[in-house]
Amino acid sequence: MTVSYKKLWKLLIDKNMKKKDLRAVTGISTTTLAKLGKDENVSTDILAKICRALECDVGDIMEMVNDKSEN
């Protein structure tokens, strides 16, 4: 199983925010933002910062999906 942050990008659209706005309110680095964009793992501290800034739960910004190779 892999992680997907598609929910995060949809939530940003719904809140009329850009990725740079997310960086500004959370203080996350461009490297971390790139990891999110590539659906790579980030620390729970980062996820918690994002959830606090967007006033949401971790399930609102990410989900676990089956790897295509596992089918």
C-alpha positions in Angstrom: 0.0 0.0 0.0 1.1 3.5 -0.7 0.1 6.9 0.4 -1.9 9.4 -1.7 -2.2 13.1 -1.0 -4.9 13.8 -3.6 -7.3 14.7 -0.9 -4.9 17.4 0.3 -4.7 19.0 -3.2 -8.5 18.9 -3.5 -8.9 20.5 0.0 -6.5 23.3 -1.1 -8.7 23.9 -4.1 -11.8 24.0 -2.0 -10.1 26.5 0.4 -8.9 28.6 -2.6 -5.3 28.1 -1.5 -2.1 27.5 -3.5 0.8 25.3 -2.5 2.8 28.4 -1.7 0.0 29.4 0.7 0.2 26.0 2.4 3.9 26.5 2.8 3.4 29.9 4.3 0.9 28.9 6.9 2.6 25.6 7.9 6.3 26.5 7.6 7.0 23.3 5.6 10.0 23.3 3.2 9.9 23.2 -0.5 11.5 19.7 -0.3 8.6 18.5 1.9 6.1 20.0 -0.5 7.8 18.1 -3.3 7.6 14.9 -1.4 3.8 15.5 -0.9 3.5 16.1 -4.6 5.2 12.8 -5.4 3.0 10.9 -2.9 6.1 10.1 -0.8 6.1 9.5 3.0 6.5 12.5 5.3 6.6 12.6 9.1 3.6 12.7 11.2 4.8 16.1 12.5 4.4 17.5 9.0 0.9 16.0 8.7 -0.1 17.4 12.0 1.1 20.9 11.0 -1.0 20.7 7.8 -4.0 19.5 9.7 -3.7 22.3 12.3 -3.4 24.9 9.5 -6.3 23.6 7.5 -8.4 22.7 10.5 -8.9 19.1 9.4 -8.1 15.5 10.3 -5.3 13.5 8.7 -7.9 11.4 6.9 -9.0 14.6 5.1 -5.6 15.1 3.5 -4.3 11.6 2.8 -5.4 8.0 2.2 -3.7 4.6 1.7 -4.1 3.1 -1.7 -3.2 -0.3 -3.1 -0.1 -0.5 -5.2 -0.8 -1.5 -8.8 1.9 -4.2 -8.4 0.0 -5.8 -5.5 -3.0 -6.7 -7.7 
